[in-house]
Amino acid sequence: MIKKYYLLSPGPTPVPETVLSVAAEPIIHHRTPEFSKIFMEVTEGLKYVFQTKEDVYILAASGTGAMETAVINTLSPGDKVLTINGGKFGERWGNICRAYGLDTREIVLNWGDDFSKEQLAEELKKNPDLKAVFTTLSETSTGAIFDIKGFGEVVAGTEAILVVDGISGLGATACPMDEWKIDVLVTGSQKSFMIPPGLAYIAFSQKAWKLVEKSKLPKFYFDIKKYRKNLEKQTTPWTPAVSLIIQQKKALEIIKNMGLENLLKHHQILGDATRAGVKAIGLELLAKRPGNILTAVKTPAGVDGNKLVKTMQSKYMAYISNAQDPHKGEFFRIAHLGYMGGFDIITALSALEMTLLDLGYDKFQLGASVAAAEKVLREGWQ
Ligand SMILES: *Cc1c(COP(=O)(O)O)cnc(C)c1O
């Protein structure tokens, strides 16, 4: 059998061929009118996806670089902050805040659990001196999404800013920055933005810019004021990742031609199809509030979850993702974000069924998950 590689992970995600090919074009110099034109087009395109009138800044970093940028540009030593830790990435907010000596109050949830806007309102009432609330749009380690709209309503009535990690979620699930009163929104290039890893994006509301003016945490490479000053000259403070920005221009064209609304609907259909598929073979979802970005599925009793992921990858070349530490093997993650289509879901489900049989789990009708997903896809693809 020819071993064809199927990338079904929630980052990095597949990149369209038309986007891959522009990376092979000769490098152009970044301090030129030609590059500035591309750079400004990408900046505008990002504003469209962020749904904001504020500027979006492009950093040469992975998503975590934008998370760190959010922290160090808005806060000062000793500031009190709240982080919502619903998994690996929510946990990262706490780790960054503590690294910078912030007085960090952390809400720790069981992986897959939800946190309501009422619960957040309660925390804010108990801690009126909070400077910032850090949360996650799509917790990629669990497949759960949070009520960012509700959080925005609650935080807007306080002095605090709402900082949202939109890495993986933005571009796949609704998150209009201005309408939902998000103060800082960050994301990365290798999840829903259909390009390789290496770029991170960040935007600040007017409320957040006021904190930027007062912020005293140390910063240099990620000093957002340097980016703001350079954007006026249609450039970046440091050498930008030229090829990736050119790729992002191409990928944003795909997104704009499709339209954000259609793109979100596409993800809704893929999410519905995946959930229908795994439920049809008796498997359970991890997330209480599952998003349309990826689906985390509990490993059925009697099956070794690590072996399941390994078999899917090595025998069937279906590169789904294992759960992350400390929950490795307890569940696995099927991605459906970015440049993925309905047949990627069919591939994942088909490989999953065959793997389950290989591992001795046969409490289902072969093909049942594929049939259930096909039904959703056929009805969705009108
Ligand atoms: C991938 C991811 C990150 C980390 O991004 P890197 O690009 O690996 O630095 C952070 N948050 C979420 C929600 C993610 O999905």
The ligand as an SDF file (V2000), in Angstrom:
LIG
                    3D

 15 15  0  0  0  0  0  0  0  0999 V2000
   -1.6140   25.9050   19.4470 C   0  0  0  0  0  0  0  0  0  0  0  0
   -2.1720   26.7170   20.5530 C   0  0  0  0  0  0  0  0  0  0  0  0
   -1.3670   27.5330   21.3540 C   0  0  0  0  0  0  0  0  0  0  0  0
    0.1250   27.5420   21.2530 C   0  0  0  0  0  0  0  0  0  0  0  0
    0.5530   28.0560   20.0950 O   0  0  0  0  0  0  0  0  0  0  0  0
    2.0340   27.8230   19.5560 P   0  0  0  0  0  0  0  0  0  0  0  0
    1.8510   28.2770   18.1550 O   0  0  0  0  0  0  0  0  0  0  0  0
    2.3640   26.3720   19.6950 O   0  0  0  0  0  0  0  0  0  0  0  0
    2.9140   28.6960   20.3520 O   0  0  0  0  0  0  0  0  0  0  0  0
   -1.9560   28.2990   22.3260 C   0  0  0  0  0  0  0  0  0  0  0  0
   -3.2790   28.2810   22.5130 N   0  0  0  0  0  0  0  0  0  0  0  0
   -4.0960   27.4950   21.7870 C   0  0  0  0  0  0  0  0  0  0  0  0
   -5.5530   27.5050   22.0760 C   0  0  0  0  0  0  0  0  0  0  0  0
   -3.5680   26.6990   20.7670 C   0  0  0  0  0  0  0  0  0  0  0  0
   -4.3790   25.9280   20.0320 O   0  0  0  0  0  0  0  0  0  0  0  0
  1  2  1  0
  2  3  1  0
  2 14  2  0
  3  4  1  0
  3 10  2  0
  4  5  1  0
  5  6  1  0
  6  7  2  0
  6  8  1  0
  6  9  1  0
 10 11  1  0
 11 12  2  0
 12 13  1  0
 12 14  1  0
 14 15  1  0
M  END
$$$$
